[in-house]
Amino acid sequence: MSSTVTSPARTIRIGSRKSQLALVQTYWVQEQLHKHYPDRDFEVQTMSTHGDKILDVALSKIGDKGLFTKELEVGMLNQEIDLAVHSLKDLPTALPEGLVLGCVTERENPADALVLHAKHQGKQLDTLPEGAVIGTSSLRRLAQLRYHFPHFTFKDIRGNLNTRLGKLDAGEFDALILAAAGLKRLDMSDRIHQVIPSEISLHAVGQGALGIECRGDDPEILDVLKAIEHSPTAQRCYAERAFLRELEGGCQVPIGVNTEIKGNNLILTGMVARLDGTSLIKDTVTGEATEAEALGVELAQLLRQQGAQEILDEIFAQIQR
């Protein structure tokens, strides 16, 4: 009598950047997958990306296509890892051939946050003094804040979250603008002095959500990831990513978004601004949440009709100099 031998399920290898925030996010994904598949093994493998290694140059100057993702993507294509956990805002809208966005997890608050030096305790953006030095590495934040607060001084800042907060606390800056989600994930919510309203700063595409990338020809991994997909977040982020893709903007262009789902409808707001803050184009579209990507394309075309492409062309020319 013959017996069937069942081979053990393969160990699933999860790729992550080495930064503290990346690891917190990746271990959270590992934990969620373990909850759904307690009999499976999920191991984390870390890699340093190009963006992690170059800390003394503004992001906009070194090119942002895959800055924090490329090494992980090579690892997947070479079968060294099976999936990679990204802050979705870092993941380019056009992925390498063979790779797909396999899953989007439930979003933390995607808003930007104001973090202040102790001497400004109790203040908010509109009560900071003229000339206050604001640190940000994001052209999106910079353009919107210059539009609303032209009397501030803006200064580029790089490095991981602890490095940035150290520079703030040492007095190099009066305030920083950071993602509320990252601060929350690192148990630093107490550093948030103000969650900046979307009327002042529309957030980055995908901000607050995790995107899990994998090989498109690996049905086992795609099936495993379905367990932690959050459909409303995915719909919001697909709309945002389609908007960004249609405008051909990377994460280092002043493009901001805000999304909301009400019933079956998705409301998408988007903006494009000049780097110097002298002009800002913003509009909103509403439609079926199931048509998320079409809504993103529609909004991009609407802003293009209002002059967004001229602004983007001007910015690309400035960055290339």
Buried (B, 14 or more C-beta within 10 A) or exposed (E): EEEEEEEEEEEBBBBBBEBBBBBBBBBBBBEBBEEEBEEBEBEBBBBEBBBBEBEEEBBBEEEBEBBBBBBBBBBBBEEEBBBBBBBBBBBBBEBBEEBBBBBBBBBBBBBBBBBBBEEBEEBEBEEBEEEBBBBBBBBBBBBBBBBBBEEBEBBBBBBBBEEBBEBBEEEBBBBBBBBBBBBBBBEBEEBBBBEBEBEBBBBBBBBBBBBBBBBBEBEEBBEBBEEBBBEBBBBBBBBBBBBBBBBEBBBBBBBBBBBBBEEEEBBBBBBBBBBEBEEBBBBEBEBEBEBBBBBBBBBBBBBBEEEBBBBBEEBEEEBEE
